[in-house]
């Protein structure tokens, strides 16, 4: 866009943000590369359990299920999953899934109904690596900017 307009709101919407506790506090997990974070640690940055307890809980259940079915799940499987885990449909479809899709943890596709084309579309959800690709790029670029600045300052 030539002249992008800033958002009308004066604050960042939670559905478009990640949660990062202060690095000065004690809430960060270890950054040691040999110590693996769990799915819960990652989802706590998306839906902080401290502030969005139910969304965090539902996201954890959904992502665990998607990771057990990496080829993707359709609307029928999703419906069975929701009933089996007593997750409110409105919360899942209006809050949890949209944010997971926006941040790139989940891929949402609609495929035509091959057996009955006039019937509509099938919803397919599957895990995605877009989230990690973007965060890795962000981290790599920051590291490069920092090292370049440090190098320039050191050579003066």
N, C-alpha and C positions, 0 to 999 in steps of 0.2 A: 504494500500500500504506500502511496506517495506521502500522504499526511495522516498517519494513524491518529485516531482520537483516543485519549486516555479513558480508562473506565470511568463511569459516572460515580462510582462508589469511591469513598476515600480510604477504604481498607481492602485488603486482599481477601477474597472469598475462600473459605476453608475448602470448598470443593475443588479449588484450583491450586492448593498449596500442600507443601510437605511440612511436617512438624520436626523441628530441630531444637532440642533443649539446649540451653546455654552450655557452651564448652567449658565454662567456669564452674558449672555445677557438677553434681555426682550422678546425673542420670544417664550419661553416655556409657555405652558398653565399651569394652576394650577395643582398641583399634589394631591390636596385634593381628597381623595377617594369618598367623597360624591358628587363631581361635575363630571358629566358625560361628556366625550368627544364625539363628533359627528364623523360620518364616515369621514367627511372632515378633522378632526384633525389627524386621523389615516393615511389617504391617503397622507396627507402633509408630513409624514415621508417617504413615499414610492416615491412619485413624488412631491418634494417640489414646491409649486405653484410659489414661487419666482423665481425658476430656470427652471422649466419644466411646464409652465402654461398650455399648450395644453394637454400634457399627463395627468396632474393632472385632468383637466376638463373631459377628456374622461374616465379616470379611475373612477372618481366619478359617472359619468352617468352609466357606466357598472356595478359597484359594487351596486349601488342603484337598478338597474334592476335585478341583480342576487339575491339580498336580498329579492326582491319582488317575486322571483321564486326560493326558496331554494331547490326545488327538482331537479333543473338543467334546462338548456336550450340547445336545439340542434342547428345544423347549420342553419336550416330554420328560427327558432325564432331569432337567432343571426343576420341573414341577414336582417330580417325585422326591428330589433332594430337599426342596423347600418344605414339603409336607413332613418328611422324615426328620427334619431338624428343627421344626417349629420356628421358622424364620418368617417374620412379617414380609409379605410379598412387596408391599409398597416401599418399605425400607430398603429391601434388596435391590429392586428395580429403579428406585428413584434416588437413592443415595450411594449405596455400596458399589454396584456395578458401574454406574456412570463415572465415579471417581477412579476406580481401578482401570477403566478404559482410558480416561483422559491422561492418566499418569503412565500408561503403557504397560501395566502389569497384566492386563487382560486384553485379548483381541476379540472384538464383537463383529460378526459377519452375518449377513442375511443371505441365505441361499434360496433360490427358487424351489418351490414344491414340484419336484419332477413328476410325481404321480398324478398331481392335479394342479396344473399351472395357474388356473383361475382362482385357486384357493388361497394364494398368497405366498408368503415366505416362511422359511424355517430360520429361527435364531440359533446361531452357533456361537458358543463361548469357548475360548481356549487360552491357556497361559501364553504370555508374550515376553520377549526379551527386550522390547523397545525401551522399557524403563531402565534396564541396566546399560543399554547402549548410550542413552542420553546422559545418564549420570556419569558414566565412564568418560565420555567426551568432555563433559563439563569439568570433571576433576582433572583430566589430562591437560586441558587448556589452561586451567588455573595454575597447575604445576609449572607449565611452560612459561606463563606470564611471570610467575614468581621467580623462577630460576633465571629468566632473562633479566629481570630487574636487579636481582641480587648480583648477577654476573657483571652487569654494567656498573653497578655501584662499587664492586670489588676492584674493577680495573681502573678506576679513577685515581 
